[in-house]
Amino acid sequence: MELEQLRAFVAVAEEKSYTKAGERLYMSHSTMSRAVSALEHEFGVRLISRDNHVAGLTPEGEKLCEMAKKLLDMAAEIEEKMHLS
């Protein structure tokens, strides 16, 4: 699990679109899709429910999204505090 994969996953969850999430993070649709697929493979669960071109979260995806947001916030805080030292 990489922070960039989590960033991509959270962006897809928030935007409900791989394309819009990719635009937001300046990444291609395929890069976003690979990041989410890698997380799904690593955890052995479906995270995104692909339905009529709308990317919704599965129950497992909801749990991961909540935890990933906290982890990404903590990572940003660490980076900020280390740059201020």
N, CA, C and O atoms as a GROMACS GRO file, in nm:
protein
  340
    1MET      N    1   0.085  -0.117   0.000
    1MET     CA    2   0.000   0.000   0.000
    1MET      C    3   0.090   0.124   0.000
    1MET      O    4   0.177   0.140   0.085
    2GLU      N    5   0.067   0.208  -0.096
    2GLU     CA    6   0.144   0.332  -0.111
    2GLU      C    7   0.053   0.452  -0.088
    2GLU      O    8  -0.068   0.445  -0.112
    3LEU      N    9   0.110   0.561  -0.040
    3LEU     CA   10   0.030   0.682  -0.018
    3LEU      C   11  -0.033   0.731  -0.149
    3LEU      O   12  -0.146   0.778  -0.150
    4GLU      N   13   0.042   0.720  -0.258
    4GLU     CA   14  -0.012   0.765  -0.387
    4GLU      C   15  -0.133   0.682  -0.429
    4GLU      O   16  -0.228   0.734  -0.488
    5GLN      N   17  -0.131   0.553  -0.399
    5GLN     CA   18  -0.248   0.468  -0.428
    5GLN      C   19  -0.368   0.514  -0.345
    5GLN      O   20  -0.480   0.521  -0.395
    6LEU      N   21  -0.343   0.546  -0.219
    6LEU     CA   22  -0.452   0.593  -0.133
    6LEU      C   23  -0.504   0.728  -0.180
    6LEU      O   24  -0.625   0.752  -0.178
    7ARG      N   25  -0.415   0.816  -0.222
    7ARG     CA   26  -0.458   0.947  -0.275
    7ARG      C   27  -0.548   0.927  -0.397
    7ARG      O   28  -0.651   0.992  -0.411
    8ALA      N   29  -0.506   0.837  -0.484
    8ALA     CA   30  -0.586   0.809  -0.604
    8ALA      C   31  -0.721   0.751  -0.566
    8ALA      O   32  -0.824   0.793  -0.620
    9PHE      N   33  -0.722   0.656  -0.474
    9PHE     CA   34  -0.847   0.594  -0.431
    9PHE      C   35  -0.942   0.698  -0.370
    9PHE      O   36  -1.060   0.701  -0.404
   10VAL      N   37  -0.892   0.781  -0.281
   10VAL     CA   38  -0.976   0.883  -0.217
   10VAL      C   39  -1.030   0.980  -0.322
   10VAL      O   40  -1.146   1.020  -0.315
   11ALA      N   41  -0.948   1.018  -0.418
   11ALA     CA   42  -0.993   1.108  -0.524
   11ALA      C   43  -1.105   1.044  -0.605
   11ALA      O   44  -1.204   1.110  -0.636
   12VAL      N   45  -1.091   0.918  -0.640
   12VAL     CA   46  -1.196   0.847  -0.715
   12VAL      C   47  -1.323   0.841  -0.630
   12VAL      O   48  -1.433   0.862  -0.681
   13ALA      N   49  -1.307   0.812  -0.502
   13ALA     CA   50  -1.423   0.804  -0.412
   13ALA      C   51  -1.495   0.938  -0.404
   13ALA      O   52  -1.618   0.943  -0.406
   14GLU      N   53  -1.420   1.046  -0.396
   14GLU     CA   54  -1.481   1.178  -0.383
   14GLU      C   55  -1.541   1.228  -0.514
   14GLU      O   56  -1.648   1.289  -0.515
   15GLU      N   57  -1.472   1.202  -0.623
   15GLU     CA   58  -1.518   1.251  -0.754
   15GLU      C   59  -1.620   1.159  -0.819
   15GLU      O   60  -1.695   1.200  -0.908
   16LYS      N   61  -1.622   1.033  -0.773
   16LYS     CA   62  -1.710   0.930  -0.832
   16LYS      C   63  -1.682   0.911  -0.980
   16LYS      O   64  -1.770   0.876  -1.059
   17SER      N   65  -1.555   0.934  -1.017
   17SER     CA   66  -1.514   0.922  -1.156
   17SER      C   67  -1.362   0.909  -1.162
   17SER      O   68  -1.289   0.986  -1.099
   18TYR      N   69  -1.316   0.810  -1.237
   18TYR     CA   70  -1.172   0.794  -1.255
   18TYR      C   71  -1.116   0.911  -1.334
   18TYR      O   72  -1.007   0.961  -1.304
   19THR      N   73  -1.189   0.955  -1.434
   19THR     CA   74  -1.142   1.064  -1.519
   19THR      C   75  -1.131   1.194  -1.442
   19THR      O   76  -1.029   1.262  -1.449
   20LYS      N   77  -1.235   1.230  -1.367
   20LYS     CA   78  -1.232   1.354  -1.289
   20LYS      C   79  -1.127   1.347  -1.179
   20LYS      O   80  -1.060   1.446  -1.151
   21ALA      N   81  -1.114   1.230  -1.117
   21ALA     CA   82  -1.011   1.213  -1.013
   21ALA      C   83  -0.872   1.229  -1.074
   21ALA      O   84  -0.785   1.292  -1.014
   22GLY      N   85  -0.852   1.172  -1.192
   22GLY     CA   86  -0.724   1.185  -1.260
   22GLY      C   87  -0.693   1.329  -1.295
   22GLY      O   88  -0.579   1.374  -1.280
   23GLU      N   89  -0.793   1.401  -1.342
   23GLU     CA   90  -0.773   1.543  -1.373
   23GLU      C   91  -0.734   1.620  -1.247
   23GLU      O   92  -0.646   1.706  -1.251
   24ARG      N   93  -0.798   1.590  -1.137
   24ARG     CA   94  -0.771   1.657  -1.010
   24ARG      C   95  -0.627   1.633  -0.964
   24ARG      O   96  -0.563   1.724  -0.910
   25LEU      N   97  -0.577   1.511  -0.984
   25LEU     CA   98  -0.442   1.476  -0.940
   25LEU      C   99  -0.339   1.482  -1.052
   25LEU      O  100  -0.222   1.446  -1.031
   26TYR      N  101  -0.381   1.527  -1.170
   26TYR     CA  102  -0.292   1.534  -1.286
   26TYR      C  103  -0.235   1.397  -1.322
   26TYR      O  104  -0.116   1.383  -1.350
   27MET      N  105  -0.322   1.297  -1.320
   27MET     CA  106  -0.285   1.161  -1.357
   27MET      C  107  -0.382   1.110  -1.462
   27MET      O  108  -0.494   1.160  -1.474
   28SER      N  109  -0.339   1.012  -1.537
   28SER     CA  110  -0.427   0.956  -1.639
   28SER      C  111  -0.532   0.865  -1.576
   28SER      O  112  -0.517   0.817  -1.464
   29HIS      N  113  -0.638   0.843  -1.653
   29HIS     CA  114  -0.745   0.752  -1.611
   29HIS      C  115  -0.686   0.614  -1.580
   29HIS      O  116  -0.721   0.552  -1.480
   30SER      N  117  -0.596   0.567  -1.666
   30SER     CA  118  -0.539   0.434  -1.648
   30SER      C  119  -0.451   0.426  -1.523
   30SER      O  120  -0.449   0.323  -1.456
   31THR      N  121  -0.381   0.532  -1.491
   31THR     CA  122  -0.300   0.535  -1.370
   31THR      C  123  -0.390   0.527  -1.246
   31THR      O  124  -0.359   0.456  -1.151
   32MET      N  125  -0.501   0.599  -1.250
   32MET     CA  126  -0.596   0.595  -1.139
   32MET      C  127  -0.653   0.455  -1.124
   32MET      O  128  -0.662   0.402  -1.013
   33SER      N  129  -0.692   0.396  -1.234
   33SER     CA  130  -0.751   0.263  -1.233
   33SER      C  131  -0.652   0.159  -1.180
   33SER      O  132  -0.689   0.072  -1.101
   34ARG      N  133  -0.526   0.169  -1.223
   34ARG     CA  134  -0.424   0.076  -1.176
   34ARG      C  135  -0.402   0.089  -1.025
   34ARG      O  136  -0.383  -0.011  -0.956
   35ALA      N  137  -0.403   0.212  -0.974
   35ALA     CA  138  -0.382   0.235  -0.831
   35ALA      C  139  -0.494   0.170  -0.750
   35ALA      O  140  -0.467   0.103  -0.650
   36VAL      N  141  -0.618   0.190  -0.792
   36VAL     CA  142  -0.731   0.132  -0.721
   36VAL      C  143  -0.729  -0.020  -0.733
   36VAL      O  144  -0.752  -0.091  -0.635
   37SER      N  145  -0.700  -0.070  -0.852
   37SER     CA  146  -0.693  -0.215  -0.872
   37SER      C  147  -0.584  -0.278  -0.786
   37SER      O  148  -0.603  -0.388  -0.733
   38ALA      N  149  -0.471  -0.210  -0.771
   38ALA     CA  150  -0.363  -0.262  -0.687
   38ALA      C  151  -0.408  -0.272  -0.541
   38ALA      O  152  -0.377  -0.370  -0.474
   39LEU      N  153  -0.481  -0.173  -0.493
   39LEU     CA  154  -0.533  -0.179  -0.356
   39LEU      C  155  -0.635  -0.292  -0.342
   39LEU      O  156  -0.633  -0.365  -0.243
   40GLU      N  157  -0.722  -0.306  -0.440
   40GLU     CA  158  -0.821  -0.413  -0.436
   40GLU      C  159  -0.752  -0.549  -0.433
   40GLU      O  160  -0.793  -0.639  -0.360
   41HIS      N  161  -0.649  -0.563  -0.513
   41HIS     CA  162  -0.574  -0.690  -0.517
   41HIS      C  163  -0.503  -0.715  -0.383
   41HIS      O  164  -0.508  -0.826  -0.330
   42GLU      N  165  -0.439  -0.613  -0.330
   42GLU     CA  166  -0.366  -0.626  -0.204
   42GLU      C  167  -0.458  -0.664  -0.089
   42GLU      O  168  -0.423  -0.749  -0.007
   43PHE      N  169  -0.576  -0.602  -0.082
   43PHE     CA  170  -0.667  -0.628   0.029
   43PHE      C  171  -0.762  -0.744   0.001
   43PHE      O  172  -0.828  -0.794   0.092
   44GLY      N  173  -0.770  -0.785  -0.124
   44GLY     CA  174  -0.856  -0.898  -0.159
   44GLY      C  175  -1.005  -0.866  -0.152
   44GLY      O  176  -1.087  -0.956  -0.131
   45VAL      N  177  -1.039  -0.740  -0.170
   45VAL     CA  178  -1.180  -0.698  -0.168
   45VAL      C  179  -1.205  -0.596  -0.278
   45VAL      O  180  -1.113  -0.530  -0.325
   46ARG      N  181  -1.329  -0.586  -0.318
   46ARG     CA  182  -1.372  -0.484  -0.414
   46ARG      C  183  -1.392  -0.354  -0.337
   46ARG      O  184  -1.463  -0.354  -0.236
   47LEU      N  185  -1.332  -0.246  -0.382
   47LEU     CA  186  -1.344  -0.117  -0.314
   47LEU      C  187  -1.439  -0.023  -0.387
   47LEU      O  188  -1.508   0.058  -0.325
   48ILE      N  189  -1.440  -0.034  -0.519
   48ILE     CA  190  -1.520   0.055  -0.603
   48ILE      C  191  -1.625  -0.028  -0.675
   48ILE      O  192  -1.594  -0.132  -0.733
   49SER      N  193  -1.746   0.019  -0.672
   49SER     CA  194  -1.855  -0.044  -0.746
   49SER      C  195  -1.874   0.036  -0.874
   49SER      O  196  -1.922   0.149  -0.872
   50ARG      N  197  -1.835  -0.024  -0.986
   50ARG     CA  198  -1.844   0.046  -1.114
   50ARG      C  199  -1.982   0.022  -1.173
   50ARG      O  200  -2.015  -0.090  -1.211
   51ASP      N  201  -2.062   0.127  -1.179
   51ASP     CA  202  -2.201   0.114  -1.219
   51ASP      C  203  -2.240   0.233  -1.308
   51ASP      O  204  -2.243   0.347  -1.261
   52ASN      N  205  -2.271   0.207  -1.434
   52ASN     CA  206  -2.312   0.313  -1.526
   52ASN      C  207  -2.214   0.430  -1.528
   52ASN      O  208  -2.255   0.546  -1.524
   53HIS      N  209  -2.086   0.399  -1.533
   53HIS     CA  210  -1.979   0.500  -1.540
   53HIS      C  211  -1.969   0.584  -1.414
   53HIS      O  212  -1.899   0.686  -1.415
   54VAL      N  213  -2.035   0.545  -1.307
   54VAL     CA  214  -2.024   0.614  -1.179
   54VAL      C  215  -1.951   0.521  -1.084
   54VAL      O  216  -1.989   0.406  -1.067
   55ALA      N  217  -1.846   0.571  -1.023
   55ALA     CA  218  -1.768   0.489  -0.931
   55ALA      C  219  -1.818   0.512  -0.789
   55ALA      O  220  -1.787   0.614  -0.728
   56GLY      N  221  -1.894   0.418  -0.738
   56GLY     CA  222  -1.941   0.424  -0.600
   56GLY      C  223  -1.858   0.333  -0.513
   56GLY      O  224  -1.786   0.247  -0.563
   57LEU      N  225  -1.867   0.351  -0.384
   57LEU     CA  226  -1.788   0.270  -0.291
   57LEU      C  227  -1.867   0.149  -0.242
   57LEU      O  228  -1.988   0.157  -0.217
   58THR      N  229  -1.797   0.039  -0.229
   58THR     CA  230  -1.853  -0.078  -0.164
   58THR      C  231  -1.843  -0.052  -0.013
   58THR      O  232  -1.779   0.046   0.027
   59PRO      N  233  -1.904  -0.135   0.071
   59PRO     CA  234  -1.888  -0.116   0.216
   59PRO      C  235  -1.740  -0.118   0.259
   59PRO      O  236  -1.699  -0.041   0.346
   60GLU      N  237  -1.662  -0.206   0.198
   60GLU     CA  238  -1.519  -0.210   0.229
   60GLU      C  239  -1.450  -0.081   0.183
   60GLU      O  240  -1.360  -0.031   0.251
   61GLY      N  241  -1.493  -0.030   0.068
   61GLY     CA  242  -1.439   0.095   0.018
   61GLY      C  243  -1.470   0.212   0.109
   61GLY      O  244  -1.386   0.300   0.128
   62GLU      N  245  -1.590   0.212   0.165
   62GLU     CA  246  -1.628   0.318   0.261
   62GLU      C  247  -1.533   0.317   0.380
   62GLU      O  248  -1.485   0.422   0.423
   63LYS      N  249  -1.506   0.198   0.433
   63LYS     CA  250  -1.416   0.186   0.550
   63LYS      C  251  -1.277   0.234   0.514
   63LYS      O  252  -1.216   0.312   0.589
   64LEU      N  253  -1.225   0.188   0.399
   64LEU     CA  254  -1.091   0.227   0.359
   64LEU      C  255  -1.083   0.378   0.335
   64LEU      O  256  -0.985   0.442   0.374
   65CYS      N  257  -1.184   0.434   0.273
   65CYS     CA  258  -1.183   0.578   0.243
   65CYS      C  259  -1.172   0.660   0.371
   65CYS      O  260  -1.095   0.755   0.378
   66GLU      N  261  -1.248   0.623   0.470
   66GLU     CA  262  -1.246   0.695   0.598
   66GLU      C  263  -1.106   0.687   0.661
   66GLU      O  264  -1.052   0.788   0.706
   67MET      N  265  -1.050   0.567   0.664
   67MET     CA  266  -0.917   0.550   0.724
   67MET      C  267  -0.808   0.615   0.639
   67MET      O  268  -0.714   0.673   0.693
   68ALA      N  269  -0.821   0.605   0.507
   68ALA     CA  270  -0.720   0.662   0.417
   68ALA      C  271  -0.715   0.814   0.431
   68ALA      O  272  -0.607   0.873   0.428
   69LYS      N  273  -0.831   0.877   0.446
   69LYS     CA  274  -0.833   1.023   0.464
   69LYS      C  275  -0.757   1.062   0.590
   69LYS      O  276  -0.681   1.160   0.588
   70LYS      N  277  -0.776   0.988   0.698
   70LYS     CA  278  -0.704   1.016   0.823
   70LYS      C  279  -0.554   0.998   0.803
   70LYS      O  280  -0.474   1.081   0.847
   71LEU      N  281  -0.516   0.889   0.737
   71LEU     CA  282  -0.374   0.861   0.714
   71LEU      C  283  -0.311   0.969   0.626
   71LEU      O  284  -0.200   1.015   0.654
   72LEU      N  285  -0.380   1.010   0.521
   72LEU     CA  286  -0.328   1.114   0.432
   72LEU      C  287  -0.317   1.248   0.504
   72LEU      O  288  -0.223   1.323   0.480
   73ASP      N  289  -0.411   1.277   0.592
   73ASP     CA  290  -0.403   1.400   0.673
   73ASP      C  291  -0.281   1.395   0.765
   73ASP      O  292  -0.210   1.494   0.780
   74MET      N  293  -0.258   1.279   0.827
   74MET     CA  294  -0.142   1.264   0.915
   74MET      C  295  -0.012   1.277   0.836
   74MET      O  296   0.083   1.339   0.883
   75ALA      N  297  -0.007   1.218   0.716
   75ALA     CA  298   0.112   1.228   0.633
   75ALA      C  299   0.140   1.373   0.595
   75ALA      O  300   0.255   1.417   0.595
   76ALA      N  301   0.036   1.448   0.564
   76ALA     CA  302   0.052   1.589   0.530
   76ALA      C  303   0.101   1.668   0.651
   76ALA      O  304   0.184   1.758   0.637
   77GLU      N  305   0.049   1.635   0.768
   77GLU     CA  306   0.092   1.703   0.890
   77GLU      C  307   0.239   1.674   0.919
   77GLU      O  308   0.314   1.765   0.957
   78ILE      N  309   0.281   1.549   0.902
   78ILE     CA  310   0.421   1.513   0.923
   78ILE      C  311   0.510   1.592   0.829
   78ILE      O  312   0.611   1.649   0.869
   79GLU      N  313   0.472   1.594   0.702
   79GLU     CA  314   0.552   1.666   0.602
   79GLU      C  315   0.563   1.813   0.638
   79GLU      O  316   0.671   1.872   0.631
   80GLU      N  317   0.450   1.873   0.675
   80GLU     CA  318   0.449   2.016   0.711
   80GLU      C  319   0.538   2.043   0.830
   80GLU      O  320   0.617   2.138   0.828
   81LYS      N  321   0.527   1.962   0.935
   81LYS     CA  322   0.604   1.985   1.056
   81LYS      C  323   0.754   1.961   1.033
   81LYS      O  324   0.837   2.030   1.092
   82MET      N  325   0.787   1.866   0.949
   82MET     CA  326   0.928   1.840   0.923
   82MET      C  327   0.990   1.951   0.839
   82MET      O  328   1.109   1.979   0.853
   83HIS      N  329   0.911   2.015   0.754
   83HIS     CA  330   0.964   2.126   0.674
   83HIS      C  331   0.979   2.252   0.757
   83HIS      O  332   1.058   2.340   0.723
   84LEU      N  333   0.905   2.261   0.867
   84LEU     CA  334   0.914   2.378   0.954
   84LEU      C  335   1.031   2.368   1.049
   84LEU      O  336   1.069   2.468   1.111
   85SER      N  337   1.089   2.250   1.063
   85SER     CA  338   1.201   2.230   1.158
   85SER      C  339   1.329   2.293   1.108
   85SER      O  340   1.431   2.286   1.176
   0.00000   0.00000   0.00000
